[in-house]
Amino acid sequence: MKSWMAASEKCRRICENIDTQQPLVIDYFLDQDVDLQKMIKMLIAWVLLRREEDGEKIGVNINGNRIRDRSKEEDTASKKDNWIRFIVSTLSSGCKNGKDLLNNKVNFITFNYDLTLESNIKKSLSTNPRFDGGSLEDFFSQDRFLHLYGKLSLERGAIESHNVSFADFFTKWERTISRVRKSGNVLAPQLDGFISLIDDALSASAGIQTIEPLEKDENSHVFDTAAKIIQHAGVIYILGFGFDKNNTTRLTLASATSNPNQTIMFTNYNDSNKINKKVMELFGANVDLLSPNYMHWREIKINALQVVKSGATIEKSIRDVYGAFEYDFDI
């Protein structure tokens, strides 16, 4: 009970500090108070596992504001979030068997901690009768998916929730703890499922490096592998990336994309000028061509913009990822 009260006090402090500071990035906020780091990492894992749970129920991994409203209009919008379908279609195209699937020369490099990307691709590919289990295992092995800052060390499907889920945890907890208090049995078996779920979130958080800069330099070997993959890639898709300087530096993205024969496609949703300036600095692209005020190129390319960097083609889409694949990027 003392441990529970201590954890509750840490949660109160976390909420108070976040409300007061309203930090722009949680990674740097984590570095401020060593005593709260483990708890915050567990809460990050909790939110990710909750989102994966919601995605499994609804069928796609959709944004939180769309989970609350399951109207027909929102249901249609959720399908427009499932940009992974474009990747699955490209991977499967022309494949007669599992051996053909393995001929796809593709790697996925992500800063995300969750396993949604690979699990959804695997789930979709596994429904194709041309791909046997062995070829799928081979496809998803080795360095096919690289999580630069680690990943949840416990897959959502491996969690035994004991009749309680992340979605209804707090509602059921209030009812259950009320009954337990009335019975006077603090170690009531009704609490086992709740304790198990908390333990699962804590275990899952052990595999992620969230603290900047304390933990984020730990995976230098993974960054080295990723940089080599990018350097030898013919086509590079950069999706939903903020071009944070620490991330691009660790990835040595400027030198890794120095191949003059490469095609680089990146999304810049709503044409943020901050992203434009970062891209200009990173790739040496012409600032006028990347400026939101340079309308001529956008009129020609609609929502995609192409510039040339030492012979390489750089293409920008100002849509979301789904829109970029649907209307702008060749894939």
LUMNU-502788 format. One line per field, with one value per residue (C-alpha): residue number from 1; x, y, z. Coordinates in nm, 4 decimals, always signed. Layout:
resi: [NUM,...]
x: [X,...]
y: [Y,...]
z: [Z,...]
# end
This chain:
resi: [1,2,3,4,5,6,7,8,9,10,11,12,13,14,15,16,17,18,19,20,21,22,23,24,25,26,27,28,29,30,31,32,33,34,35,36,37,38,39,40,41,42,43,44,45,46,47,48,49,50,51,52,53,54,55,56,57,58,59,60,61,62,63,64,65,66,67,68,69,70,71,72,73,74,75,76,77,78,79,80,81,82,83,84,85,86,87,88,89,90,91,92,93,94,95,96,97,98,99,100,101,102,103,104,105,106,107,108,109,110,111,112,113,114,115,116,117,118,119,120,121,122,123,124,125,126,127,128,129,130,131,132,133,134,135,136,137,138,139,140,141,142,143,144,145,146,147,148,149,150,151,152,153,154,155,156,157,158,159,160,161,162,163,164,165,166,167,168,169,170,171,172,173,174,175,176,177,178,179,180,181,182,183,184,185,186,187,188,189,190,191,192,193,194,195,196,197,198,199,200,201,202,203,204,205,206,207,208,209,210,211,212,213,214,215,216,217,218,219,220,221,222,223,224,225,226,227,228,229,230,231,232,233,234,235,236,237,238,239,240,241,242,243,244,245,246,247,248,249,250,251,252,253,254,255,256,257,258,259,260,261,262,263,264,265,266,267,268,269,270,271,272,273,274,275,276,277,278,279,280,281,282,283,284,285,286,287,288,289,290,291,292,293,294,295,296,297,298,299,300,301,302,303,304,305,306,307,308,309,310,311,312,313,314,315,316,317,318,319,320,321,322,323,324,325,326,327,328,329,330,331]
x: [+0.0000,+0.2941,+0.4301,+0.0896,+0.0661,+0.4189,+0.3300,+0.0129,+0.2141,+0.4546,+0.1634,+0.0276,+0.3666,+0.3926,+0.0498,+0.1264,+0.4633,+0.3243,+0.0279,+0.2625,+0.5397,+0.3405,+0.6611,+0.6952,+0.8791,+0.8392,+1.1915,+1.3606,+1.1032,+1.2007,+1.5590,+1.4547,+1.3591,+1.5331,+1.2820,+0.9928,+1.1610,+1.0605,+0.6993,+0.6742,+0.8252,+0.5683,+0.2880,+0.4225,+0.4142,+0.0631,-0.0670,+0.0943,-0.0492,-0.3895,-0.3715,-0.2776,-0.5692,-0.8067,-0.6628,-0.7243,-1.0876,-1.1593,-0.9413,-0.6987,-0.4618,-0.6449,-0.5972,-0.7409,-0.9979,-1.1467,-1.1734,-1.4306,-1.6796,-1.7675,-2.0179,-2.0240,-1.8401,-1.5623,-1.5519,-1.4806,-1.2139,-1.0445,-0.9949,-0.8087,-0.5585,-0.4581,-0.1689,-0.0040,-0.2324,-0.0174,+0.2947,+0.1269,+0.0011,+0.3493,+0.5130,+0.2590,+0.2463,+0.3816,+0.4534,+0.3598,+0.4957,+0.6857,+1.0205,+0.9073,+0.8107,+1.1669,+1.2967,+1.1604,+1.4642,+1.3064,+1.3814,+1.1712,+1.3482,+1.1392,+1.1753,+0.8498,+0.8444,+0.5268,+0.5069,+0.2015,+0.3826,+0.5255,+0.2283,-0.0199,+0.1974,+0.2405,-0.1302,-0.2179,+0.0452,-0.0547,-0.4002,-0.2410,-0.2447,+0.0638,+0.2832,+0.3594,+0.4574,+0.8241,+0.8581,+0.6789,+0.9134,+1.2122,+1.0730,+1.0310,+1.3712,+1.7095,+1.7168,+1.3928,+1.2485,+1.4801,+1.3533,+1.6197,+1.5190,+1.4077,+1.0622,+0.8017,+0.9531,+0.6141,+0.3877,+0.0225,-0.0877,+0.1254,-0.0535,-0.2828,-0.5332,-0.7347,-1.0749,-0.9618,-0.8365,-0.6473,-0.9671,-1.1833,-0.9083,-0.9972,-1.3740,-1.3497,-1.0809,-1.3057,-1.5849,-1.3527,-1.1482,-1.4709,-1.5893,-1.2459,-1.2386,-1.5810,-1.4727,-1.1511,-0.9487,-0.6602,-0.5092,-0.8348,-0.7901,-1.0153,-0.7152,-0.4888,-0.5927,-0.5253,-0.1855,-0.0979,-0.1816,+0.0349,+0.3200,+0.2812,+0.3102,+0.6163,+0.7799,+0.7001,+0.8619,+1.1977,+1.2752,+1.2369,+1.4942,+1.2893,+1.5164,+1.7036,+2.0028,+2.0619,+1.9334,+1.9165,+2.2832,+2.2698,+2.1706,+2.4615,+2.5044,+2.1419,+2.1924,+2.5073,+2.3128,+2.0317,+2.2746,+2.4317,+2.0884,+1.9901,+2.3215,+2.2665,+1.8938,+1.7665,+1.4398,+1.3885,+1.0485,+1.0597,+0.7139,+0.5835,+0.9361,+1.0053,+1.3746,+1.4843,+1.8524,+1.9540,+1.7786,+1.9261,+2.2723,+2.2626,+2.1389,+2.4031,+2.1178,+2.2972,+2.5883,+2.3740,+2.1624,+2.4562,+2.4076,+2.3370,+2.1213,+1.8759,+1.5149,+1.4068,+1.0383,+0.9275,+0.6007,+0.5554,+0.1926,+0.0361,+0.3687,+0.5301,+0.7993,+0.9987,+1.0266,+1.1085,+1.4014,+1.5310,+1.5144,+1.6922,+1.9726,+1.9973,+1.9835,+2.1092,+1.7886,+1.6981,+1.5042,+1.2905,+1.1726,+1.0815,+0.9177,+0.5371,+0.5301,+0.6759,+0.3422,+0.4574,+0.6053,+0.3002,+0.0745,+0.2776,+0.3185,-0.0158,+0.0821,+0.4193,+0.7387,+1.0579,+1.4026,+1.7443,+2.0307,+2.3576,+2.1679,+1.9300,+1.5580,+1.3861,+1.0082,+0.7810,+0.4151,+0.2160,-0.0569,-0.0761,+0.0912,-0.2194,-0.2683,+0.0987,+0.0808,-0.2587,-0.1893,+0.1799,+0.4453,+0.5237,+0.5468]
y: [+0.0000,+0.2342,+0.1712,+0.2463,+0.5758,+0.6707,+0.6012,+0.8065,+1.0987,+1.0789,+1.0876,+1.3949,+1.5684,+1.4756,+1.6214,+1.9363,+1.9906,+1.9295,+2.1635,+2.4344,+2.4032,+2.2825,+2.1420,+2.1423,+1.8092,+1.5393,+1.4044,+1.7112,+1.7380,+1.3855,+1.4944,+1.7408,+1.5068,+1.1704,+1.0583,+1.0809,+0.9315,+0.5695,+0.6605,+0.8893,+0.6214,+0.3731,+0.6218,+0.6731,+0.2960,+0.2870,+0.5452,+0.3629,+0.0276,+0.1905,+0.3332,-0.0074,-0.1598,+0.0977,+0.0298,-0.3435,-0.2853,-0.0390,-0.1947,+0.0898,+0.2953,+0.6269,+0.9534,+1.0026,+1.2642,+1.0170,+0.7376,+0.9328,+0.9647,+0.6512,+0.8207,+0.7244,+1.0427,+0.9677,+0.6057,+0.7201,+0.9574,+0.6762,+0.4778,+0.7755,+0.7387,+0.3887,+0.4859,+0.1490,+0.0033,+0.1744,+0.0035,-0.3375,-0.2982,-0.2135,-0.4995,-0.7492,-0.6229,-0.8781,-1.1386,-1.4947,-1.6473,-1.5784,-1.5804,-1.2867,-1.0997,-1.1367,-0.9720,-0.6389,-0.4288,-0.2149,-0.1104,+0.0832,+0.3249,+0.4873,+0.7096,+0.5680,+0.3333,+0.1452,-0.1626,-0.0526,-0.0204,-0.3713,-0.5389,-0.3848,-0.4664,-0.8230,-0.8572,-0.7446,-0.9574,-1.2670,-1.2604,-1.3119,-1.6906,-1.6576,-1.5812,-1.8698,-1.8276,-1.8935,-1.6213,-1.3740,-1.4535,-1.4046,-1.0752,-0.9357,-1.0519,-0.8818,-0.5075,-0.4783,-0.2544,-0.0313,+0.1545,+0.4179,+0.4969,+0.1486,-0.0048,-0.1408,-0.4593,-0.6239,-0.6647,-0.5739,-0.9235,-1.0769,-0.8924,-1.0983,-0.8405,-1.0635,-0.9221,-0.5602,-0.3439,-0.0160,+0.1517,+0.0580,+0.0312,+0.3424,+0.2923,-0.0670,+0.0239,+0.2675,+0.0111,-0.2754,-0.0878,+0.0326,-0.3282,-0.4376,-0.1625,-0.2623,-0.6245,-0.5277,-0.7669,-0.5554,-0.8513,-0.9414,-1.1474,-0.9000,-0.6666,-0.9170,-0.8058,-0.4406,-0.5160,-0.7329,-0.4503,-0.2038,-0.4559,-0.5032,-0.1294,-0.1090,-0.4018,-0.2503,+0.0811,-0.0861,-0.1045,+0.2649,+0.5440,+0.8571,+1.0841,+1.3552,+1.3517,+1.0901,+0.7826,+0.8868,+0.8308,+0.4700,+0.3214,+0.4527,+0.1141,+0.1240,+0.4748,+0.3576,+0.0729,+0.3094,+0.5611,+0.2905,+0.1760,+0.5338,+0.5952,+0.3026,+0.3591,+0.4624,+0.6117,+0.7555,+0.8431,+1.0734,+1.0709,+1.2836,+1.3822,+1.7137,+1.7250,+1.7775,+1.8689,+1.6100,+1.3370,+1.4366,+1.4683,+1.1252,+0.9812,+1.1780,+1.2427,+1.5131,+1.2872,+0.9737,+1.1414,+1.2690,+1.0095,+1.2091,+0.9283,+0.9297,+1.0435,+1.1878,+1.2420,+1.4092,+1.5283,+1.8756,+1.8869,+2.2317,+2.3564,+2.4614,+2.7183,+2.5868,+2.2514,+2.4200,+2.6044,+2.2900,+2.0984,+2.3807,+2.3742,+1.9949,+1.9266,+2.2572,+2.3095,+2.6541,+2.8454,+3.0196,+2.6882,+2.5635,+2.8838,+2.8773,+3.2064,+3.0469,+2.9604,+2.8896,+2.5518,+2.4516,+2.5438,+2.3220,+2.0336,+2.0852,+1.9830,+1.8302,+2.0273,+1.9108,+2.0635,+1.9327,+1.8755,+1.7703,+1.5662,+1.4073,+1.4761,+1.6093,+1.6070,+1.7616,+1.6966,+1.9367,+1.6799,+1.4227,+1.0866,+0.9265,+1.2185,+1.2179,+0.8541,+0.8955,+1.2080,+1.3069,+1.0411,+0.7574,+0.4317]
z: [+0.0000,+0.0719,-0.2779,-0.4246,-0.2355,-0.3452,-0.7068,-0.6713,-0.5342,-0.8313,-1.0733,-0.8959,-0.9274,-1.2956,-1.3705,-1.1732,-1.3445,-1.6929,-1.6316,-1.5036,-1.7622,-2.0632,-2.2168,-2.5943,-2.5963,-2.3319,-2.3967,-2.2463,-1.9681,-1.8612,-1.7966,-1.5258,-1.2426,-1.2080,-0.9465,-1.1945,-1.5022,-1.4522,-1.3855,-1.6908,-1.9149,-1.7865,-1.8598,-2.2136,-2.2642,-2.1161,-2.3658,-2.6608,-2.5538,-2.5055,-2.8587,-2.9996,-2.8108,-2.9618,-3.3058,-3.2718,-3.1771,-3.4562,-3.7241,-3.7927,-3.5831,-3.5780,-3.3952,-3.0498,-3.1509,-3.4000,-3.1472,-2.9470,-3.2322,-3.4279,-3.6601,-4.0280,-4.1189,-3.8708,-3.9831,-4.3380,-4.2096,-4.0155,-4.3346,-4.4780,-4.1932,-4.2951,-4.5240,-4.4574,-4.7252,-4.9912,-4.8553,-4.8394,-5.1954,-5.3234,-5.1315,-5.2675,-5.6245,-5.8721,-5.6035,-5.6934,-5.3731,-5.0528,-5.2312,-5.4431,-5.1263,-4.9985,-5.3169,-5.1936,-5.1054,-4.8378,-4.4804,-4.2326,-3.9992,-3.7275,-3.4237,-3.2849,-2.9869,-3.0751,-3.2987,-3.4938,-3.8263,-3.8442,-3.6774,-3.9241,-4.2263,-4.1025,-4.0313,-4.3845,-4.5586,-4.3598,-4.5193,-4.8619,-4.9307,-5.1516,-4.8519,-4.6164,-4.2532,-4.3212,-4.5832,-4.3573,-4.0691,-4.2998,-4.4268,-4.0767,-3.9505,-3.9105,-3.9839,-4.1774,-3.9038,-3.7023,-3.3966,-3.3399,-2.9826,-2.8868,-2.8864,-2.6511,-2.5136,-2.4791,-2.7820,-2.7351,-2.8365,-2.5632,-2.2837,-2.0637,-1.9386,-1.7009,-1.8014,-1.7753,-2.0608,-2.0818,-2.2048,-1.9054,-1.6426,-1.4438,-1.4612,-1.3404,-1.0876,-0.9028,-0.8760,-0.7818,-0.5214,-0.3602,-0.3191,-0.1915,+0.0729,+0.1968,+0.2278,+0.4085,+0.1896,+0.0572,-0.1332,-0.3019,-0.6214,-0.8031,-0.8169,-0.9961,-1.3433,-1.2662,-1.1153,-1.4164,-1.6580,-1.4642,-1.4618,-1.8386,-1.9013,-1.6748,-1.8563,-2.1954,-2.0989,-2.0299,-2.4014,-2.4915,-2.4721,-2.4080,-2.2025,-2.3948,-2.3860,-2.1140,-2.2995,-2.6608,-2.7392,-2.6214,-2.9579,-3.1648,-3.3366,-3.4542,-3.5930,-3.7748,-3.9360,-4.0348,-4.1855,-4.4045,-4.5218,-4.6125,-4.7873,-5.0251,-5.0797,-5.4210,-5.2929,-4.9441,-4.7966,-4.4930,-4.3388,-4.0522,-3.9505,-3.7775,-3.8796,-3.5198,-3.5266,-3.2667,-3.4649,-3.8004,-3.6447,-3.4814,-3.8087,-4.0054,-4.2452,-4.4464,-4.5429,-4.5651,-4.8347,-5.0404,-5.3146,-5.6356,-5.7735,-5.4845,-5.4832,-5.1477,-5.0747,-4.7514,-4.6027,-4.4597,-4.3532,-4.4098,-4.5493,-4.2220,-4.2896,-3.9917,-4.1663,-4.4969,-4.3389,-4.1692,-4.4960,-4.6766,-4.4205,-4.4200,-4.7926,-4.9282,-5.1231,-5.2571,-4.9918,-5.2567,-5.3963,-5.0496,-4.9318,-4.8824,-5.0785,-5.3903,-5.5489,-5.9044,-5.8220,-5.6239,-5.9119,-6.1428,-5.9027,-5.7278,-5.3722,-5.4475,-5.4906,-5.6559,-5.6261,-5.7155,-5.4746,-5.6408,-5.8969,-5.6428,-5.6636,-5.3522,-5.3525,-5.0910,-5.0169,-4.7989,-4.7375,-4.4577,-4.5192,-4.6673,-4.9049,-4.9993,-5.1068,-5.2692,-5.4747,-5.4703,-5.4181,-5.6562,-5.4625]
# end
